[in-house]
Amino acid sequence: MEINEAIKRAKENDQKAFNFLLDKYWDDVYGFQLKRIENENDAEDIAIQTFSRAFDRIETFDPSFKFKTWLITISKNIHIDLLRKEKKSISNMLSNDEKSVLQILDESPSVEDKLITEQNLAKLLRDIKKLKPHYQKVINLRYFQELSYREISKELDEPINNVKVKLLRAKKLLADIIKKNTPK
């Protein structure tokens, strides 16, 4: 899939386009933040928030700019906002406002979903344990406890878009682990 096509399809709520864009630009956004703040967990959280915000506002993307530049700008602004909030030490940093939550469709199983469901449960559980704890938790809540995005959002006390991006990332990482451990 070509970038402009993926952006166009993402604007139409195409799940595969969201996956493609996340896979294509994750390392760029995460790497940018890791260099800035030198903390893997914080860099990962900001990267998740970046994609969440970008997917929520994808219709505002101006194609005269590079998509990567747009994402990096969002990421930089999120980090600046977090620093400002830390300085003010506001206890309620996130609002529960869900007025314009983008509904990322989860209808057709992705390649990662198919790989995950084909695995032997015991082996799958071993592979899940190789993920970072926050990815283990989101996989557990979604696939083992069968919670909705909204329920997971409440359970983790995170915006629903962060949950969606975190789940996309967790599925991608888990699929990579499974592929690596599957004999050819």
GROMACS elastic network, one bead per residue, 0.5 to 0.9 nm:
[ bonds ]
;  ai    aj funct       b0    kb
    1     4     6  0.86737   500
    1     5     6  0.67514   500
    1     6     6  0.64201   500
    1    17     6  0.82858   500
    1    20     6  0.77527   500
    2     5     6  0.53525   500
    2     6     6  0.61382   500
    2     7     6  0.87622   500
    3     6     6  0.50202   500
    3     7     6  0.61848   500
    3     8     6  0.85913   500
    3    20     6  0.86478   500
    3    21     6  0.76485   500
    3    24     6  0.89323   500
    3    67     6  0.82412   500
    4     7     6  0.50991   500
    4     8     6  0.61418   500
    4     9     6  0.85772   500
    4    63     6  0.79366   500
    4    67     6  0.88140   500
    5     8     6  0.50472   500
    5     9     6  0.61059   500
    5    10     6  0.84539   500
    5    17     6  0.82847   500
    6     9     6  0.50729   500
    6    10     6  0.59266   500
    6    11     6  0.85433   500
    6    14     6  0.84694   500
    6    16     6  0.82677   500
    6    18     6  0.75583   500
    6    20     6  0.71077   500
    6    21     6  0.69716   500
    7    11     6  0.62006   500
    7    12     6  0.87431   500
    7    17     6  0.69355   500
    7    18     6  0.81938   500
    7    21     6  0.77681   500
    7    58     6  0.77203   500
    7    59     6  0.89350   500
    7    61     6  0.86411   500
    7    63     6  0.89264   500
    7    67     6  0.85142   500
    8    11     6  0.52299   500
    8    12     6  0.67549   500
    8    14     6  0.89505   500
    8    17     6  0.84294   500
    8    59     6  0.88570   500
    9    12     6  0.50120   500
    9    13     6  0.65696   500
    9    14     6  0.53711   500
    9    15     6  0.85468   500
    9    16     6  0.84589   500
    9    17     6  0.58826   500
    9    18     6  0.83679   500
   10    15     6  0.71344   500
   10    16     6  0.80549   500
   10    17     6  0.51472   500
   10    18     6  0.57395   500
   10    21     6  0.85889   500
   10    55     6  0.77856   500
   10    58     6  0.72651   500
   10    59     6  0.85556   500
   11    14     6  0.74171   500
   11    17     6  0.89037   500
   11    55     6  0.84268   500
   11    57     6  0.88893   500
   11    58     6  0.59688   500
   11    59     6  0.55645   500
   12    59     6  0.88246   500
   13    16     6  0.89559   500
   13    17     6  0.79963   500
   13    18     6  0.78957   500
   13   102     6  0.83558   500
   13   103     6  0.74206   500
   13   104     6  0.60138   500
   13   105     6  0.65812   500
   14    17     6  0.53606   500
   14    18     6  0.66104   500
   14    19     6  0.89453   500
   14   104     6  0.75937   500
   14   105     6  0.70278   500
   15    18     6  0.51313   500
   15    19     6  0.62895   500
   15    20     6  0.86398   500
   15   104     6  0.63390   500
   15   105     6  0.57333   500
   15   106     6  0.66783   500
   15   107     6  0.83303   500
   15   108     6  0.82167   500
   15   110     6  0.83467   500
   16    20     6  0.60462   500
   16    21     6  0.86060   500
   16   110     6  0.72796   500
   17    21     6  0.61514   500
   17    22     6  0.85053   500
   18    21     6  0.52296   500
   18    22     6  0.60900   500
   18    23     6  0.85697   500
   18    55     6  0.74564   500
   18   104     6  0.81041   500
   18   168     6  0.89643   500
   19    22     6  0.51129   500
   19    23     6  0.60732   500
   19    24     6  0.84358   500
   19   110     6  0.86809   500
   19   168     6  0.70544   500
   19   169     6  0.86951   500
   19   172     6  0.87071   500
   20    23     6  0.52106   500
   20    24     6  0.59515   500
   20    25     6  0.85794   500
   21    24     6  0.50320   500
   21    25     6  0.60283   500
   21    26     6  0.79934   500
   22    25     6  0.55424   500
   22    26     6  0.54318   500
   22    51     6  0.71556   500
   22   165     6  0.83396   500
   22   168     6  0.81507   500
   22   169     6  0.78112   500
   23    26     6  0.55732   500
   23    27     6  0.79290   500
   23   169     6  0.82632   500
   23   172     6  0.80301   500
   24    27     6  0.75836   500
   24    28     6  0.83243   500
   25    28     6  0.52660   500
   25    29     6  0.63351   500
   25    30     6  0.85306   500
   25    67     6  0.89511   500
   25    68     6  0.68247   500
   25    71     6  0.82836   500
   26    29     6  0.54090   500
   26    30     6  0.59100   500
   26    31     6  0.81943   500
   26    47     6  0.73370   500
   26    48     6  0.88216   500
   26    51     6  0.84484   500
   26   169     6  0.88454   500
   27    30     6  0.51479   500
   27    31     6  0.55948   500
   27    32     6  0.82202   500
   28    31     6  0.51993   500
   28    32     6  0.60289   500
   28    33     6  0.87130   500
   28    68     6  0.77230   500
   28    72     6  0.80076   500
   29    32     6  0.51198   500
   29    33     6  0.63668   500
   29    34     6  0.85926   500
   29    43     6  0.86247   500
   29    44     6  0.89601   500
   29    46     6  0.87039   500
   29    47     6  0.58880   500
   29    50     6  0.79593   500
   29    51     6  0.88741   500
   29    68     6  0.81071   500
   29    71     6  0.70051   500
   29    72     6  0.59964   500
   29    75     6  0.69917   500
   30    33     6  0.52751   500
   30    34     6  0.60257   500
   30    35     6  0.86828   500
   30    40     6  0.85722   500
   30    43     6  0.58675   500
   30    44     6  0.60586   500
   30    45     6  0.89487   500
   30    46     6  0.78331   500
   30    47     6  0.53782   500
   30    48     6  0.86582   500
   30    75     6  0.89725   500
   31    35     6  0.62050   500
   31    36     6  0.86017   500
   31    43     6  0.78552   500
   32    35     6  0.54427   500
   32    36     6  0.64347   500
   32    37     6  0.89352   500
   32    43     6  0.82700   500
   32    72     6  0.74163   500
   32    75     6  0.84237   500
   32    76     6  0.86823   500
   33    37     6  0.60279   500
   33    38     6  0.75819   500
   33    39     6  0.84701   500
   33    40     6  0.86596   500
   33    42     6  0.82103   500
   33    44     6  0.79672   500
   33    46     6  0.73399   500
   33    47     6  0.73522   500
   33    72     6  0.87974   500
   33    75     6  0.74920   500
   33    76     6  0.77940   500
   33    79     6  0.82295   500
   34    37     6  0.54664   500
   34    39     6  0.60682   500
   34    40     6  0.61763   500
   34    41     6  0.89572   500
   34    42     6  0.80555   500
   34    43     6  0.51435   500
   34    44     6  0.80653   500
   35    38     6  0.55248   500
   35    39     6  0.85038   500
   35    43     6  0.86470   500
   36    39     6  0.86327   500
   36    43     6  0.83732   500
   37    40     6  0.83473   500
   37    42     6  0.75582   500
   37    43     6  0.68841   500
   37    79     6  0.89895   500
   38    42     6  0.83590   500
   38    43     6  0.75581   500
   39    42     6  0.55037   500
   39    43     6  0.59722   500
   39    44     6  0.85273   500
   40    43     6  0.51018   500
   40    44     6  0.60362   500
   40    45     6  0.86036   500
   41    44     6  0.50930   500
   41    45     6  0.61725   500
   41    46     6  0.86520   500
   42    45     6  0.50224   500
   42    46     6  0.61407   500
   42    47     6  0.84738   500
   43    46     6  0.52197   500
   43    47     6  0.60802   500
   43    48     6  0.86300   500
   44    47     6  0.50050   500
   44    48     6  0.61731   500
   44    49     6  0.86244   500
   45    48     6  0.51335   500
   45    49     6  0.62491   500
   45    50     6  0.85595   500
   45   162     6  0.87864   500
   45   166     6  0.88391   500
   46    50     6  0.59719   500
   46    51     6  0.87194   500
   46    75     6  0.66473   500
   46    76     6  0.89602   500
   46    78     6  0.69296   500
   46    79     6  0.68579   500
   47    51     6  0.63805   500
   47    52     6  0.85199   500
   47    75     6  0.66740   500
   48    51     6  0.53974   500
   48    52     6  0.61162   500
   48    53     6  0.86546   500
   48   161     6  0.89029   500
   48   162     6  0.61183   500
   48   163     6  0.86730   500
   48   165     6  0.59724   500
   48   166     6  0.62512   500
   48   169     6  0.83641   500
   49    53     6  0.60503   500
   49    54     6  0.84059   500
   49    75     6  0.77939   500
   49    78     6  0.76210   500
   49   161     6  0.79796   500
   49   162     6  0.58192   500
   49   165     6  0.79556   500
   49   166     6  0.89666   500
   50    53     6  0.52769   500
   50    54     6  0.60121   500
   50    55     6  0.85171   500
   50    71     6  0.67988   500
   50    72     6  0.81842   500
   50    74     6  0.59850   500
   50    75     6  0.51165   500
   50    76     6  0.88048   500
   50    78     6  0.70976   500
   50   162     6  0.88654   500
   51    55     6  0.58587   500
   51    56     6  0.82288   500
   51    71     6  0.75076   500
   51    74     6  0.86529   500
   51    75     6  0.84511   500
   51   161     6  0.85835   500
   51   162     6  0.80943   500
   51   165     6  0.66960   500
   52    55     6  0.53493   500
   52    56     6  0.60750   500
   52    57     6  0.86652   500
   52   102     6  0.89707   500
   52   159     6  0.89729   500
   52   160     6  0.87245   500
   52   161     6  0.50565   500
   52   162     6  0.54167   500
   52   163     6  0.84918   500
   52   164     6  0.76063   500
   52   165     6  0.59532   500
   52   166     6  0.88549   500
   53    57     6  0.61575   500
   53    58     6  0.82807   500
   53    74     6  0.77066   500
   53   161     6  0.75536   500
   53   162     6  0.84004   500
   54    57     6  0.51738   500
   54    58     6  0.55029   500
   54    60     6  0.89709   500
   54    61     6  0.84440   500
   54    70     6  0.84571   500
   54    71     6  0.68376   500
   54    74     6  0.73320   500
   55    58     6  0.50011   500
   55    59     6  0.84157   500
   55   102     6  0.71690   500
   55   104     6  0.83035   500
   55   161     6  0.82666   500
   55   165     6  0.89741   500
   56    59     6  0.81518   500
   56   100     6  0.75799   500
   56   101     6  0.63930   500
   56   103     6  0.83291   500
   56   104     6  0.87963   500
   56   161     6  0.74554   500
   57    60     6  0.56402   500
   57    61     6  0.73696   500
   57   102     6  0.79576   500
   58    61     6  0.54024   500
   59    62     6  0.84015   500
   61    64     6  0.88343   500
   61    65     6  0.81958   500
   61    67     6  0.77843   500
   61    70     6  0.76228   500
   62    65     6  0.59715   500
   62    66     6  0.84502   500
   62    67     6  0.84889   500
   62    70     6  0.87000   500
   63    66     6  0.68695   500
   63    67     6  0.75228   500
   65    68     6  0.86561   500
   65    69     6  0.71642   500
   65    70     6  0.71383   500
   66    69     6  0.52830   500
   66    70     6  0.64147   500
   66    71     6  0.88482   500
   67    70     6  0.50171   500
   67    71     6  0.62487   500
   67    72     6  0.86645   500
   68    71     6  0.50958   500
   68    72     6  0.61541   500
   68    73     6  0.85555   500
   69    72     6  0.51030   500
   69    73     6  0.60907   500
   69    74     6  0.86157   500
   70    73     6  0.51528   500
   70    74     6  0.62931   500
   70    75     6  0.86515   500
   71    74     6  0.50850   500
   71    75     6  0.61103   500
   71    76     6  0.85810   500
   72    76     6  0.60252   500
   72    77     6  0.85133   500
   73    76     6  0.50753   500
   73    77     6  0.61357   500
   73    78     6  0.85698   500
   74    77     6  0.51281   500
   74    78     6  0.61381   500
   74    79     6  0.86670   500
   75    78     6  0.51311   500
   75    79     6  0.62902   500
   75    80     6  0.86997   500
   76    79     6  0.51759   500
   76    80     6  0.62432   500
   76    81     6  0.86249   500
   77    80     6  0.50072   500
   77    81     6  0.60260   500
   77    82     6  0.85144   500
   78    81     6  0.50442   500
   78    82     6  0.61474   500
   78    83     6  0.86479   500
   79    82     6  0.50672   500
   79    83     6  0.62430   500
   79    84     6  0.86848   500
   80    83     6  0.50931   500
   80    84     6  0.62417   500
   80    85     6  0.86467   500
   81    84     6  0.50898   500
   81    85     6  0.61698   500
   81    86     6  0.85672   500
   82    85     6  0.50510   500
   82    86     6  0.60663   500
   82    87     6  0.86006   500
   82    93     6  0.86474   500
   83    86     6  0.50376   500
   83    87     6  0.62515   500
   83    88     6  0.87451   500
   84    87     6  0.51161   500
   84    88     6  0.63513   500
   84    89     6  0.84342   500
   85    88     6  0.50986   500
   85    89     6  0.58138   500
   85    90     6  0.62044   500
   85    93     6  0.68726   500
   86    90     6  0.70703   500
   86    93     6  0.88484   500
   87    90     6  0.82364   500
   89    92     6  0.89144   500
   89    93     6  0.84786   500
   90    93     6  0.58791   500
   91    94     6  0.88966   500
   92    95     6  0.71946   500
   94    97     6  0.85575   500
   94   158     6  0.82489   500
   94   159     6  0.80691   500
   95    98     6  0.84793   500
   95   159     6  0.85431   500
   96   158     6  0.89066   500
   96   159     6  0.73691   500
   97   100     6  0.82487   500
   97   101     6  0.88173   500
   97   159     6  0.87172   500
   98   101     6  0.54480   500
   98   159     6  0.79760   500
   98   160     6  0.81005   500
  101   104     6  0.89787   500
  101   160     6  0.75270   500
  101   161     6  0.69680   500
  102   161     6  0.73305   500
  103   106     6  0.88410   500
  103   161     6  0.85044   500
  104   161     6  0.84786   500
  104   164     6  0.76413   500
  105   108     6  0.82431   500
  106   109     6  0.72850   500
  106   110     6  0.86743   500
  109   112     6  0.77663   500
  109   113     6  0.53800   500
  109   114     6  0.63655   500
  110   114     6  0.63393   500
  110   115     6  0.86703   500
  111   114     6  0.52064   500
  111   115     6  0.62738   500
  111   116     6  0.86337   500
  111   175     6  0.83655   500
  112   115     6  0.51546   500
  112   116     6  0.61036   500
  112   117     6  0.86884   500
  112   171     6  0.60301   500
  112   172     6  0.61746   500
  112   173     6  0.89757   500
  112   174     6  0.78526   500
  112   175     6  0.52505   500
  112   176     6  0.84516   500
  113   116     6  0.51250   500
  113   117     6  0.62135   500
  113   118     6  0.86622   500
  113   171     6  0.71725   500
  113   172     6  0.89878   500
  113   175     6  0.80104   500
  114   117     6  0.53212   500
  114   118     6  0.62398   500
  114   119     6  0.89921   500
  115   118     6  0.52970   500
  115   119     6  0.67353   500
  115   175     6  0.64285   500
  115   178     6  0.75550   500
  115   179     6  0.81962   500
  116   119     6  0.56579   500
  116   120     6  0.89241   500
  116   124     6  0.73576   500
  116   171     6  0.80532   500
  116   174     6  0.76504   500
  116   175     6  0.65368   500
  116   178     6  0.76578   500
  117   120     6  0.81648   500
  117   121     6  0.86236   500
  117   124     6  0.87826   500
  118   121     6  0.88658   500
  119   122     6  0.84292   500
  119   123     6  0.68447   500
  119   124     6  0.58526   500
  119   178     6  0.81771   500
  120   123     6  0.53672   500
  120   124     6  0.59296   500
  120   125     6  0.86470   500
  121   125     6  0.60943   500
  121   126     6  0.86374   500
  122   125     6  0.51690   500
  122   126     6  0.63894   500
  122   127     6  0.87161   500
  123   126     6  0.50854   500
  123   127     6  0.62138   500
  123   128     6  0.86327   500
  123   178     6  0.89654   500
  124   127     6  0.50086   500
  124   128     6  0.60959   500
  124   129     6  0.86617   500
  124   174     6  0.88832   500
  124   178     6  0.78858   500
  125   128     6  0.50062   500
  125   129     6  0.63006   500
  125   130     6  0.89495   500
  126   129     6  0.52274   500
  126   130     6  0.69029   500
  127   130     6  0.53104   500
  127   131     6  0.73618   500
  127   174     6  0.69467   500
  127   177     6  0.65884   500
  127   178     6  0.68222   500
  127   181     6  0.87643   500
  128   131     6  0.55058   500
  128   132     6  0.86826   500
  128   135     6  0.84076   500
  128   136     6  0.60444   500
  128   139     6  0.80658   500
  128   140     6  0.89133   500
  128   174     6  0.65566   500
  128   177     6  0.86063   500
  129   132     6  0.76671   500
  129   133     6  0.78890   500
  129   136     6  0.67237   500
  130   133     6  0.87102   500
  130   136     6  0.84004   500
  130   174     6  0.83371   500
  130   177     6  0.80441   500
  131   134     6  0.81173   500
  131   135     6  0.60604   500
  131   136     6  0.59080   500
  131   170     6  0.77033   500
  131   173     6  0.74613   500
  131   174     6  0.71177   500
  131   177     6  0.87730   500
  132   135     6  0.54459   500
  132   136     6  0.62846   500
  132   137     6  0.88068   500
  132   170     6  0.88780   500
  133   137     6  0.61354   500
  133   138     6  0.87649   500
  134   137     6  0.50886   500
  134   138     6  0.63852   500
  134   139     6  0.87368   500
  134   166     6  0.86035   500
  134   170     6  0.88686   500
  135   138     6  0.52378   500
  135   139     6  0.61987   500
  135   140     6  0.84803   500
  135   166     6  0.70197   500
  135   167     6  0.72583   500
  135   169     6  0.80667   500
  135   170     6  0.52716   500
  135   171     6  0.85909   500
  135   173     6  0.89399   500
  136   139     6  0.52707   500
  136   140     6  0.60467   500
  136   141     6  0.86259   500
  136   170     6  0.76820   500
  137   140     6  0.50271   500
  137   141     6  0.60981   500
  137   142     6  0.85847   500
  138   141     6  0.51278   500
  138   142     6  0.61043   500
  138   143     6  0.84358   500
  138   152     6  0.74563   500
  138   156     6  0.85813   500
  138   163     6  0.75977   500
  138   166     6  0.73981   500
  138   167     6  0.62199   500
  138   170     6  0.76856   500
  139   142     6  0.52699   500
  139   143     6  0.57859   500
  139   144     6  0.74182   500
  139   167     6  0.67302   500
  139   170     6  0.69600   500
  139   171     6  0.76440   500
  140   143     6  0.55465   500
  140   145     6  0.62769   500
  140   146     6  0.81081   500
  141   144     6  0.59349   500
  141   146     6  0.61176   500
  141   147     6  0.57365   500
  141   148     6  0.84989   500
  141   151     6  0.88454   500
  141   152     6  0.65590   500
  141   155     6  0.88119   500
  142   145     6  0.59712   500
  142   147     6  0.51028   500
  142   148     6  0.67798   500
  142   149     6  0.76756   500
  142   152     6  0.73503   500
  142   167     6  0.82487   500
  143   147     6  0.75707   500
  144   147     6  0.82617   500
  147   150     6  0.79246   500
  147   151     6  0.56838   500
  147   152     6  0.60881   500
  148   151     6  0.51045   500
  148   152     6  0.61644   500
  148   153     6  0.84494   500
  149   152     6  0.50840   500
  149   153     6  0.59855   500
  149   154     6  0.86731   500
  149   160     6  0.62942   500
  149   161     6  0.86446   500
  149   163     6  0.67857   500
  149   164     6  0.70254   500
  150   154     6  0.63417   500
  150   155     6  0.86430   500
  150   159     6  0.87041   500
  150   160     6  0.61648   500
  150   163     6  0.86928   500
  151   154     6  0.51545   500
  151   155     6  0.61112   500
  151   156     6  0.86203   500
  151   160     6  0.89610   500
  152   156     6  0.60117   500
  152   157     6  0.80602   500
  152   158     6  0.82783   500
  152   160     6  0.78354   500
  152   163     6  0.70877   500
  153   156     6  0.53721   500
  153   157     6  0.55882   500
  153   158     6  0.51192   500
  153   159     6  0.58472   500
  153   160     6  0.51250   500
  153   161     6  0.85355   500
  153   162     6  0.81960   500
  153   163     6  0.61747   500
  154   158     6  0.67803   500
  154   159     6  0.82209   500
  154   160     6  0.84031   500
  155   158     6  0.80235   500
  156   159     6  0.87047   500
  156   163     6  0.83617   500
  158   161     6  0.83188   500
  158   162     6  0.65153   500
  158   163     6  0.68366   500
  159   162     6  0.54157   500
  159   163     6  0.66391   500
  160   163     6  0.50603   500
  160   164     6  0.63624   500
  160   165     6  0.88350   500
  161   165     6  0.62450   500
  161   166     6  0.84428   500
  162   165     6  0.52179   500
  162   166     6  0.59214   500
  162   167     6  0.84327   500
  163   166     6  0.50476   500
  163   167     6  0.60115   500
  163   168     6  0.85542   500
  164   167     6  0.51580   500
  164   168     6  0.62035   500
  164   169     6  0.86553   500
  165   169     6  0.61288   500
  165   170     6  0.84821   500
  166   169     6  0.51031   500
  166   170     6  0.59997   500
  166   171     6  0.85582   500
  167   171     6  0.60448   500
  167   172     6  0.84988   500
  168   171     6  0.52711   500
  168   172     6  0.62545   500
  168   173     6  0.87501   500
  169   172     6  0.50844   500
  169   173     6  0.61827   500
  169   174     6  0.85244   500
  170   173     6  0.51718   500
  170   174     6  0.60082   500
  170   175     6  0.84521   500
  171   174     6  0.50600   500
  171   175     6  0.59578   500
  171   176     6  0.85243   500
  172   175     6  0.51320   500
  172   176     6  0.62320   500
  172   177     6  0.87444   500
  173   176     6  0.50949   500
  173   177     6  0.63226   500
  173   178     6  0.87105   500
  174   177     6  0.50591   500
  174   178     6  0.61778   500
  174   179     6  0.85942   500
  175   178     6  0.50148   500
  175   179     6  0.60581   500
  175   180     6  0.85145   500
  176   179     6  0.51073   500
  176   180     6  0.61135   500
  176   181     6  0.86628   500
  177   180     6  0.51428   500
  177   181     6  0.62939   500
  177   182     6  0.86603   500
  178   181     6  0.51714   500
  178   182     6  0.59986   500
  179   182     6  0.51806   500
  179   183     6  0.82303   500
  180   183     6  0.80383   500
